[in-house]
Amino acid sequence: MQTDSITPLHPTALLEAVAQQSYPNACLYVVATPIGNSADISLRALHVLALADAVACEDTRNTAQLMTRYGLHKTLLAAHQHNEHEVAEKIITRLQAGERIALVSDAGTPAVSDPGAIIVDAVRAAGLRVIPLPGASAALSALSVSGLINDQFYFLGFLPSKAGQRDAVLENLSSMPASMIFYEAPHRIIESTAALCKAFGAQRQVVFARELTKLFEEIHRCTLGEAADWLAQDTHREKGEYVVLVEGAKADADQNDQEARRVLNILLEELSVKQAAALAAQITGQKKNALYQLALEMKAT
C-alpha cells in the first residue's frame, strides 16, 4: 500500500519559505485580514504586516488591536471613506520614497464594500505597484457553504437604506439569473428580508450567513416565504453582521412569476385582490386562481 511521501513543513520552515519570496519596496500591499476568527490570517499577511513601514487602515483602534494580537507594532494611517483622496496622496509620497505600505480594512478584503478602492486607483495612476495578499472574504465564505448551484454570482454589497431606493434596486434584479450576494446590518435584516420576499417571491431560496467564523456563527437556508418566521424565532438573530444570498431567477417559470408580480403591484394600488387577479390574468395569460393566491401573498407582506 502506497503512502503519501510528502513531509509536512514545520511552522518555522513555512515562515522561512514565506520570507524567501520577493517583497519589493515602493509597493502598496492590499492585505486581507480575518472577518472574525483571528486564526484566519495568512502567513504572507503576517510577514508583510511585519515588513511594512506603515499600515493604512479603516479604523486605527481596530487595527491596533489586530496588530497587538499578532505581536506587531507599526505606524497606522487612518484611511476611511471620508479621507481616502487625502490619504492616497500621503501614501503615494511615502511609496515614492521607497516605503512598503500595507492597506487593510477592519475585516476581510479591502476595497470590497470597504474603503480602499480610491487609494488603489490613485496608487496605480501614479505608476506604482499594487500587490494583493488574498485571504478572508465574507461574501465568498458564505457563497462556498450556500449550496446554491450556479456558476455565476452577483455581488451587491449593502442595499440602499431608504426603502424606495432599495425596492427599485431589487425590482431591477428580479430576473437576474446569477446568485445574488448582499451584506446587511442586523438592525435592518427584518425589513430587508421582507423587501427581498416582495421583490423575488416567497419560493425563492435564501441563505443567511450570520457572524461568520465567530463563536455564534449561524448559517441557515430556507425559502424567502419562511425567512421572516426563522428570524423571529430567536431575538439574537437581530444581532451580528449578515451575508444574505438569494437564488438567481430560473428561466421561464421565474420570469412569468416576476411579470405577474410586476402587473399585480400596479393593479393592487387601485383594485381589489379579486379584480386585480382577473385583470392580470387577461394581461399575462396566466391562470386567474394562481394570480389570486399570489395577490393575497403580496397583500400580506
DAJOGI-V219674 format. One record per residue. N is the residue number from 0. PHI is phi in whole degrees, 0 to 359 (999 if undefined). PSI is psi in degrees with one decimal (NA if undefined). Layout:
BEGIN
N;PHI;PSI
N;PHI;PSI
END
This chain:
BEGIN
0;999;126.8
1;281;144.8
2;239;159.2
3;292;122.9
4;268;1.2
5;284;127.9
6;269;122.6
7;299;142.9
8;282;137.4
9;291;147.2
10;310;-37.1
11;295;-39.9
12;293;-36.2
13;298;-44.8
14;296;-36.8
15;294;-38.9
16;296;-39.6
17;296;-42.7
18;293;-24.4
19;283;-13.1
20;288;164.9
21;272;129.7
22;231;81.3
23;296;155.8
24;287;172.3
25;57;37.7
26;232;145.6
27;264;123.5
28;256;115.8
29;269;108.8
30;250;120.2
31;283;136.2
32;239;164.7
33;303;147.0
34;269;-3.3
35;185;-66.9
36;284;119.2
37;292;-12.8
38;284;-13.2
39;274;49.3
40;241;142.6
41;277;158.3
42;296;-36.7
43;296;-39.8
44;298;-45.5
45;298;-41.3
46;296;-44.0
47;291;-39.7
48;298;-34.5
49;286;-30.1
50;276;-26.9
51;297;147.7
52;281;-26.2
53;200;159.6
54;237;119.0
55;273;129.1
56;216;156.3
57;293;-43.9
58;222;114.9
59;298;-31.0
60;293;-45.8
61;296;-44.4
62;290;-33.3
63;299;-41.2
64;295;-42.0
65;299;-47.6
66;296;-42.2
67;299;-36.7
68;300;-32.7
69;260;9.6
70;73;29.0
71;247;145.7
72;220;115.0
73;223;161.3
74;294;129.9
75;251;132.9
76;248;119.7
77;293;123.4
78;222;84.7
79;244;-178.1
80;296;-19.2
81;268;-9.7
82;224;18.3
83;301;-42.9
84;297;-43.8
85;295;-48.0
86;289;-26.4
87;300;-41.1
88;296;-39.9
89;295;-41.1
90;295;-42.9
91;300;-42.3
92;300;-42.6
93;290;-38.4
94;295;-40.9
95;295;-21.9
96;275;0.5
97;99;8.3
98;279;159.9
99;258;128.3
100;240;130.1
101;262;138.7
102;245;123.7
103;229;160.9
104;249;-177.4
105;297;-32.5
106;197;139.8
107;85;-152.7
108;265;123.5
109;301;152.8
110;73;7.5
111;245;97.0
112;54;28.7
113;215;161.3
114;301;157.5
115;138;-32.7
116;298;-40.7
117;296;-40.6
118;295;-47.0
119;300;-43.7
120;299;-43.7
121;294;-41.1
122;295;-43.7
123;295;-40.5
124;297;-27.1
125;279;2.1
126;81;17.2
127;259;159.1
128;273;142.3
129;237;127.6
130;240;125.2
131;273;140.9
132;243;97.9
133;293;157.3
134;181;-141.2
135;298;139.4
136;214;119.9
137;299;-40.7
138;298;-49.2
139;287;-33.6
140;299;-45.5
141;294;-41.8
142;299;-38.1
143;293;-24.6
144;250;8.4
145;285;-31.1
146;76;6.4
147;283;112.4
148;274;104.4
149;195;132.0
150;282;-7.5
151;239;144.9
152;219;153.2
153;233;113.6
154;267;124.0
155;248;-16.1
156;68;-141.8
157;277;134.3
158;287;158.5
159;302;146.6
160;283;-26.4
161;278;133.4
162;303;-44.5
163;298;-44.4
164;293;-40.7
165;298;-45.9
166;296;-35.8
167;294;-41.0
168;298;-46.2
169;294;-37.0
170;299;-38.8
171;290;-16.9
172;262;0.9
173;300;-29.0
174;254;11.8
175;298;120.8
176;281;-20.2
177;281;152.8
178;297;137.4
179;252;136.3
180;241;122.6
181;240;153.0
182;256;145.7
183;212;142.9
184;279;150.2
185;299;-34.9
186;286;-8.9
187;246;1.9
188;295;-38.2
189;292;-47.2
190;297;-43.3
191;292;-37.2
192;296;-40.5
193;298;-39.1
194;293;-38.3
195;296;-42.4
196;297;-42.2
197;295;-39.6
198;282;-38.1
199;252;-13.7
200;98;152.7
201;291;-21.4
202;272;-10.2
203;291;137.7
204;285;141.6
205;225;146.3
206;237;127.1
207;256;122.1
208;243;106.3
209;249;135.4
210;55;47.9
211;304;134.9
212;69;0.4
213;264;177.3
214;301;-40.5
215;255;35.5
216;305;138.1
217;216;128.7
218;233;122.6
219;223;136.5
220;238;135.7
221;199;-174.3
222;274;159.9
223;297;-28.1
224;292;-25.1
225;265;-10.9
226;296;-42.5
227;299;-41.7
228;296;-41.2
229;297;-43.2
230;297;-36.3
231;285;-16.1
232;291;-21.3
233;213;119.5
234;296;-22.5
235;295;-17.7
236;286;-5.1
237;263;21.5
238;230;151.3
239;90;152.1
240;283;143.9
241;245;143.1
242;250;127.7
243;242;125.1
244;245;133.7
245;239;133.1
246;303;139.8
247;290;161.9
248;291;133.4
249;280;161.9
250;301;-138.9
251;325;-53.5
252;300;-43.8
253;290;-35.8
254;295;-39.3
255;297;-41.4
256;296;-43.3
257;293;-37.0
258;294;-41.1
259;298;-41.5
260;295;-41.4
261;299;-45.7
262;293;-44.6
263;295;-37.2
264;304;-40.6
265;289;-46.8
266;290;-35.3
267;291;-14.5
268;290;-23.6
269;238;-22.2
270;241;163.7
271;289;167.9
272;301;-44.8
273;297;-45.7
274;294;-42.0
275;297;-41.9
276;295;-41.8
277;296;-43.8
278;289;-37.9
279;297;-35.1
280;297;-38.8
281;292;-38.0
282;286;-44.5
283;265;-19.7
284;81;6.9
285;272;166.3
286;290;137.5
287;296;-41.0
288;297;-42.5
289;295;-40.1
290;293;-33.4
291;296;-44.0
292;295;-39.8
293;295;-40.7
294;298;-39.9
295;298;-42.9
296;298;-43.6
297;294;-37.5
298;295;-33.1
299;282;-20.3
300;269;NA
END
